């Protein structure tokens, strides 16, 4: 007797800090001097993709959080 089984979707890959964005481009560095990070307030010379002062870890955490919220909203709409 053969039955059909529903296969589960593969698990979402876990977020690994430092892997979402490529920070090698010099546009992420401000040579004019440090400014307060938009997330924690500690001075940094790093700039996010919008040019705002942000530490790499904080910018990537915010991006991961936005992705998760968008995925949840999309899933809620399509149930």
ABEGO torsion letter per residue (X at the ends): XBBBBBBBBBBBBBBBBGAABBAABAAABBAAEBBBBAAAGBBBABBBAAGBBBBAAAAAAAAAAAAAAAAAAAAAAAX
